[in-house]
């Protein structure tokens, strides 16, 4: 069986792994991205990382057929560049594919990171075998990857999928994209933490303070933990968060009607505390009409490894033509 290297490049770290053609992760490695540095240095480190992973294979190195890179922003695989990224120093003339391919001797493919996660889930994860599946990743931001008609949907310019920057609340929370009230400003882990902090400032007696102190910080878990301990302020934070998330998910369902919509990322670790109310809301509010099958809303299955696996599978599918 052929093997591939999947690289999940982020603003903080680059996680990479060896993945077989059936999506099994065989080995992994993680380095700091150092995104403040020149692109050349980052690419050198990524090439070193790929070479180091390949070296662990010994004679099996001959099985390696290619490298897939999942990058934030707008990668253009045809040109082998990232056209735009808000948190990496790549520019439209940074020849990423060429640089890595030269150093490693392997063909290199570029794809958006959220799209990689969605592809992994649609091929070997919670939406395995499903031709129309959308994966939302709730983390620092909100990622949205769309597999439609069995293929990643890119838009004409590779920039599709920025569902995080659709407005839920006109005039609402400011967003780095320049608009106000974007979905990301209500549904990301960052937003949940912001609202938890605000509730703590308003409610000095809330159990939120105790859980934040025990963990040493306010995290996306804080509000859920305090809610489960019966705290009112925490229940409000969680229910506001879930309401906004549910409205966004319902919008997405109404536009795309995927067979499966998956929720992943850090916040999804809350499992059914998060998902059950979202599912109920979407069931009640999505525009299905009578006799129409409903979208299945579920948790993503591959966790932090989805990006690596999806990048590798994308390289495998390009390899197969
Ligand atoms: Zn925005």
Boltz pocket constraint, residues with backbone or C-beta under 6 A from the ligand:
constraints:
  - pocket:
      binder: B
      contacts: [[A, 164], [A, 165], [A, 166], [A, 175], [A, 176], [A, 177], [A, 178], [A, 179], [A, 182], [A, 184]]
      max_distance: 6.0
